[in-house]
Amino acid sequence: MDLSDPHLSRSLHRRTVLKWLALFVLALVAALGVSLALALPDLLPILSRDVRRGLAEALLSGAIILRTALVVASVFGLPIAAWNALSARRRGQPAGRAGQAFLMALSCLSSLVALELGAAVVLAWVHRFPVLPTTFPAEEPGVYRLLVLGGSSALGEPYRACVSVGQIVAWKLAEAAPERRFEVETLAWLGDSLELQHQKLARIVRKPDAVIVYSGHNEFAARFESDRVYEVGMESTSAFVAGVHRLDGGSPFGRLVRELLSKIRLDSPPSLKNRHQVVDPPLCGPAETAAVLADFTARLEEIVAYCERIGAQPILIIPPANEADYEPSRSTVEPGVGGEERRRIADTLLEARSREASEPLHAEGVYRSIIDRHPEFAEAHYRLGGRLRAAGKSDEAREEFMKALDLDGLPIRCPSPFRDVYRRVAERHANCILIDGRRELMETSPAGMLDDSVVEDTHHPNLRGYVALAAAVLRELAGRSAFGAAAVSRPDVSSCAAHFGLDSTRLAEACDRTSVHYRRVAGYRYDPTERLAKSERFAEAARRLRAGEPIDAVGLPAFPPEGRSQ
């Protein structure tokens, strides 16, 4: 090498400058990264929630782009680079750049494998079954503990902190056996799935004598943000597209990123601005639904078996929900239905809705024709149920309302497959007490339906509904002479309100919560009108209660006017 050559000297100089410049940029990026990592814990709390969410989503989106690049380099780059390197060797030439490309592609494949394995480990750890305690300190004689697991309904929403099923049960048991003390430990919390409750169960430090499980409404809402959609199958019937989506769904890293994105967005209120249509895509796909159901089944079985191991009485309450007075949030059609047909369904249904009052028989016929063509379309089942109820055909109406609930593409009310899990688990455990919440509330409802008279909103019972569920639990306990209370008096709404201090002030707070709930879920649906109207009715009831009007005069179904049956 002739270093006296000016051209060579300048080339070496440029390479040296570029090398040091690259090292400087690399060091600067590393320094900025370390500084950001050190400052982030102090910086994040002062940022707004939207900014924090945006940063997290940008980071996760970057991770998806990185994985996509690794996949492309591995799937396409590796074989091409290998072919070029082998071709060069066959010609007696050095692999050169082709060999370097092959090594780089091989590194990408190794990184991809490591990424997927690491994500699989993280998912397994996050969703592991907890180790539940089996030894507890000795309990004070005469003290019985009732543990409550579940979501907001188990917590007593909208009356939480005042009254719930567990509190009513403990009150009446103590009344029947005054020499004993009954304490309630409530692990249930707003929005919790059974998975979250199962994990919290590992933290108990005192042995329960009975465990109430009242869970099932939040199994999807606790995992997926409300505006999420599962689009594959709605627009394309391509086997290639479906196959790629299935492969992506099988990626542990992809599942982990999607799960993290959903959790970041869970607290985001849905939009009211034309976010949804008459025919909507479902929240999640069949494989995702099956995975959630399988997890729910395994955890409920484990919880009941755990109760048996520690000598606690398992009490399972199949979660009831509002069927007759709560429309489905999303109505879907079977995969492969094209855009033109979906528009035709929407136009036909909206036209029938506009003529329900003047031509009810015509509307009923239209709804039946839609169901004949698309039996999975929840909105048509719900509208048909309303027509049948108006015609006095209660049995048929109940059947249609239940179908509408089960087919809802945004399952925030416990659907039949999850309710069936309760029955199967109870059948396998003879000591288990099973309360069919739907049947108990139906018997309490004046119309014999799960409607506004027994359910406050989407799925939270009103006081009348909670009293009915607690009465069913007490009935079963008394039938077994459990806890020494063979004869327990049945609770009623008036005495329950008096015992727990549900006065006008506290009921106004409950009405405010229900109003907020209806305002939020209004964005789940293509037509939010009815839910917004209910939100305003509860807000008005709260204003009237604070203004001093009697409780039975503000229109709360759980507190009918004087002289009407409760």
KENU-938670 format. One record per residue (C-alpha): x, z, y. Coordinates in steps of 0.25 Angstrom, whole numbers, m for minus. Each point is the difference from the previous one (the first is absolute). Layout:
BEGIN
xx, zz, yy
X, Z, Y
...
end
This chain:
BEGIN
xx, zz, yy
0, 0, 0
6, m4, 13
m3, 11, 10
6, m9, 11
m11, m10, 0
m9, 3, 12
m12, m4, m6
2, 9, m12
4, 11, 9
m13, m1, 8
m9, m1, m13
7, 13, m5
m3, 6, 14
m14, m3, 0
m2, 5, m14
7, 13, 4
m9, 1, 12
m13, m3, m8
4, 10, m11
2, 11, 10
m13, m3, 7
m7, 0, m13
6, 14, m3
m4, 5, 14
m14, m5, m2
m1, 6, m13
5, 14, 5
m9, m1, 12
m12, m2, m9
4, 11, m9
2, 9, 12
m13, m3, 5
m7, 2, m14
7, 14, m1
m4, 4, 14
m14, m5, m2
m1, 8, m14
5, 12, 7
m9, m1, 12
m13, m5, m7
m5, 14, m4
0, 5, 14
m5, m14, 5
m12, m2, m9
m8, 12, 5
0, m5, 14
m5, m14, m4
m14, m3, 0
m7, m1, m14
m2, m15, 2
15, m2, 3
4, 8, m12
m9, m8, m8
5, m13, 5
15, 4, m2
m4, 4, m15
m7, m13, m2
11, m8, 6
10, 7, m10
m9, m3, m12
m2, m14, 4
15, m2, 1
1, 6, m14
m10, m10, m5
8, m12, 7
13, 6, m6
m6, 0, m14
m6, m14, 2
14, m5, 3
6, 7, m12
m11, m7, m9
3, m14, 6
15, 2, m2
m2, 5, m14
m10, m10, m5
4, m12, 7
14, 2, 5
6, 6, m13
m3, m12, m9
4, m10, 10
13, 7, 3
3, 2, m15
m3, m15, m2
10, m4, 11
11, 9, m4
m1, m5, m15
0, m14, 5
12, 2, 8
7, 6, m12
m4, m11, m9
7, m10, 10
12, 9, m1
m1, 5, 14
0, 14, 5
m14, 6, 2
3, 3, 15
m12, 2, 9
m9, m2, m12
6, 11, m7
m1, 9, 12
m15, m4, 1
m2, 4, m14
6, 13, 2
m8, 3, 12
m13, m4, m7
4, 9, m12
2, 11, 10
m14, m3, 6
m6, 1, m14
7, 13, m3
m5, 6, 14
m14, m5, m4
0, 7, m13
6, 13, 6
m11, m1, 11
m11, m2, m10
5, 11, m10
2, 10, 12
m14, m3, 5
m6, 3, m14
7, 13, 0
m5, 4, 13
m15, m4, m4
2, 8, m13
4, 12, 8
m10, m1, 11
m12, m2, m10
6, 10, m11
m9, 10, m6
3, 14, 5
5, 11, m8
m12, 10, 1
2, 15, m1
m4, 8, m12
4, 14, 3
m6, 8, 11
1, 14, 5
m11, 10, m5
m12, m1, 8
m8, 12, 5
m11, 5, m9
m14, m5, 4
6, m12, 8
m4, m14, m4
6, m12, 6
m7, m14, 2
10, m11, 3
m6, m13, 7
6, m14, m1
m4, m12, 6
m2, m8, 14
m8, 3, 12
m13, 2, m8
6, 11, m8
5, 6, 13
m15, 0, 5
1, m11, 11
m6, 0, 10
m2, 15, m1
15, 3, m4
5, 14, 2
m14, 5, 0
m7, m4, m13
3, m9, m13
m4, 0, m14
11, 10, m4
m4, 10, 11
m15, m1, m4
4, 2, m15
9, 12, 3
m11, 6, 9
m11, 0, m10
9, 4, m11
4, 12, 8
m14, 3, 3
m4, 0, m15
12, 9, m4
3, 9, 12
10, 8, m7
9, m12, m1
7, m8, 11
1, m15, 1
10, m7, 8
1, m15, 3
13, m7, 1
m2, m14, 6
11, m11, m2
m10, m11, 3
3, m7, 13
m5, m12, 9
4, m13, m6
7, 5, m13
0, m8, m13
0, 7, m13
15, m3, m1
3, 8, 13
m9, 11, m5
7, 0, m14
14, 1, 8
m6, 12, 8
m4, 7, m13
14, 2, m3
2, 10, 12
m11, 10, m4
6, 14, m2
m12, 7, m6
m8, m3, m12
m14, m6, 2
m12, 4, m9
m7, m13, 3
4, m13, 6
m10, m9, 7
4, m15, 0
m8, m8, 10
8, m13, 3
m1, m15, m1
m4, m5, 14
14, m1, 5
7, m7, m11
2, m13, 8
m1, 5, 14
12, 9, m3
8, m11, m4
m4, m13, 8
m3, m1, 14
m14, m4, 3
3, m14, 6
8, m4, m11
m5, m12, m8
3, m7, m13
m1, m14, 3
5, m7, m13
m11, m7, m7
m9, m1, 13
7, m13, 5
8, m5, m11
m3, m3, m15
15, m4, m2
6, 5, m13
13, 0, 7
m4, 8, 12
m7, 10, m9
13, 1, m9
9, 2, 11
m9, 11, 5
0, 7, m13
15, m1, m1
1, 6, 14
m10, 11, m4
9, 3, m12
12, 3, 9
2, 15, 2
7, m2, 13
m12, m9, 5
m10, 11, m5
9, 11, 7
0, m8, 14
m15, m3, m1
m3, 15, m3
9, 5, 12
m7, m10, 9
m14, 4, m4
4, 15, 2
5, m3, 14
m13, m7, 4
m10, 10, m7
m3, 7, 13
m2, m13, 8
m15, m1, 4
m6, m13, m5
m3, m11, 11
m15, m2, 4
4, m14, 5
m5, m10, m10
10, 5, m10
m9, m2, m12
m10, m11, m5
m13, 0, m8
9, m5, m12
13, 8, 0
12, 1, m9
1, 13, m7
9, 11, 4
9, m1, m13
1, m9, m12
m4, 3, m15
14, 4, m4
1, 10, 11
m14, 5, m3
3, 2, m14
13, 8, 3
m7, 9, 9
m11, 3, m10
10, 2, m11
8, 10, 9
m13, 7, 3
m4, 1, m15
14, 6, m4
0, 10, 11
m14, 5, m2
3, 1, m15
12, 8, 3
m7, 10, 10
m11, 3, m10
11, 2, m11
8, 9, 9
m13, 8, 3
m1, 3, m15
14, 3, m1
0, 11, 10
m14, 5, m4
m8, m5, 13
m14, m6, m1
0, m15, 4
m12, m4, 9
m1, m15, 2
m9, m5, 11
m2, m15, m1
0, m4, 15
m13, m5, 6
m1, m9, 12
m10, m6, 9
m6, m12, m7
m14, m3, 7
4, 1, 14
14, m4, 1
3, m15, m1
12, m6, m8
13, m1, 9
5, m13, m6
m8, m10, m8
8, m9, m9
m2, m12, m9
7, m4, m13
14, m6, 1
0, m15, 2
m12, m1, 9
3, m10, 11
m1, 2, 15
m12, m9, 2
m8, 8, m11
4, 13, 7
m5, m5, 13
m13, m5, m7
m2, 14, m6
2, 7, 14
m10, m9, 7
m10, 1, m11
1, 16, 0
0, 1, 15
m13, m9, 1
m7, 8, m10
4, 13, 7
m6, m5, 13
m13, m3, m7
m1, 14, m8
m10, 6, 9
m9, m12, 1
1, m6, m14
5, 10, m9
m3, m8, m13
8, m11, 5
12, 8, 3
m1, 7, m14
0, m14, m6
12, m4, 8
7, 12, m5
m3, m2, m14
4, m14, 1
14, 4, 5
2, 10, m11
m4, m10, m10
12, m9, 5
9, 11, 4
m3, 13, m8
12, 7, 6
m5, m1, 15
m3, 14, 4
m7, m3, 13
m11, m7, m7
m2, 11, m10
m1, 10, 11
m10, m8, 8
m9, m3, m12
1, 15, m3
m6, 3, 14
m11, m10, m2
m4, 6, m14
0, 14, 6
m9, m5, 11
m9, m5, m11
m1, 13, m7
9, m5, m12
9, 12, 0
6, m2, m14
4, m14, 3
5, 4, 14
9, 11, m5
6, m10, m10
3, m10, 11
6, 10, 9
9, 5, m11
5, m14, m2
3, m2, 15
8, 13, m1
8, m4, m12
3, m14, 5
4, 4, 14
14, m7, 3
4, 12, 8
m2, 12, m10
m1, 12, 8
m12, 5, m8
4, 4, m14
m4, m12, m9
m5, 1, m14
13, m2, m8
5, 12, 7
m13, 8, m3
1, m4, m14
14, 6, m1
m6, 13, 2
m10, m1, m11
11, m5, m10
9, 12, 4
m11, 10, m2
m4, m6, m13
14, 3, m5
0, 14, 5
m12, 8, m5
3, 12, 9
m1, m9, 12
m12, 1, 10
m5, m13, 5
m9, m2, 12
m6, m13, 3
0, 0, 15
m8, m13, 1
m11, 6, m9
0, 14, 7
m2, m6, 13
m10, m11, m4
m9, 12, m5
2, 7, 13
m3, m12, 9
m15, m1, 4
0, m15, m3
8, 1, m13
12, m8, 5
13, 3, 6
m3, m2, 14
2, 6, 14
m9, 12, m4
11, 5, m9
13, m7, 4
5, 2, 14
7, m13, 1
8, m9, m9
2, 11, m11
0, 14, 6
m12, 7, m5
m8, 8, 11
m3, 14, m2
m12, m3, m8
9, m8, m9
11, 10, m1
m10, 11, m4
m5, m9, m11
14, m2, m6
3, 15, 1
m13, 3, m6
4, m9, m12
13, 7, m2
m6, 13, 1
m11, m4, m11
11, m5, m9
8, 13, 2
m12, 9, m2
m4, m8, m13
14, 4, m6
m1, 14, 6
13, m3, 7
7, 11, 8
m11, 10, m4
m11, m7, 9
m11, m3, m10
m10, m1, 11
3, m6, 13
m10, m3, 11
m1, m14, 4
5, m2, 14
m8, m7, 11
3, m7, 13
m5, 11, 9
7, 12, m7
12, m8, m1
1, m4, 15
m3, 15, 4
11, 5, m10
11, m9, 5
m4, 1, 15
m4, m15, 1
m6, 2, 14
m3, m11, 11
15, 0, 5
6, m2, m14
m11, m10, m4
3, m8, 13
15, 0, m4
m5, m6, m13
m8, m10, 7
12, m4, 8
8, m2, m12
m10, m9, m7
m2, m8, 13
15, m3, 0
0, m3, m15
m11, m11, 2
7, m5, 12
13, m2, m8
m7, m7, m12
m8, m9, 9
13, m9, 0
0, m1, m15
m12, m9, 1
m4, m14, 5
m12, 6, 8
3, 14, 5
m13, 1, 7
m7, 10, m9
12, 9, m2
2, 0, 15
m14, 4, 2
1, 12, m10
13, 4, 7
m8, 1, 13
m12, 7, m7
10, 11, m4
6, 1, 13
m13, 2, 6
m4, 10, m10
13, 8, 4
m4, m1, 15
m14, 5, m3
5, 12, m8
10, 4, 11
m11, m1, 10
m8, 11, m8
m10, m8, m8
m4, 6, m13
8, m5, m12
m13, m5, m7
m4, m9, 12
12, m9, 1
m2, m9, m12
10, 5, m10
m5, m3, m14
6, 13, m6
m9, 8, 10
m14, m6, 0
m10, 4, 10
m8, 13, m2
m10, m2, m11
7, m11, m7
7, 1, m14
15, 2, m1
end
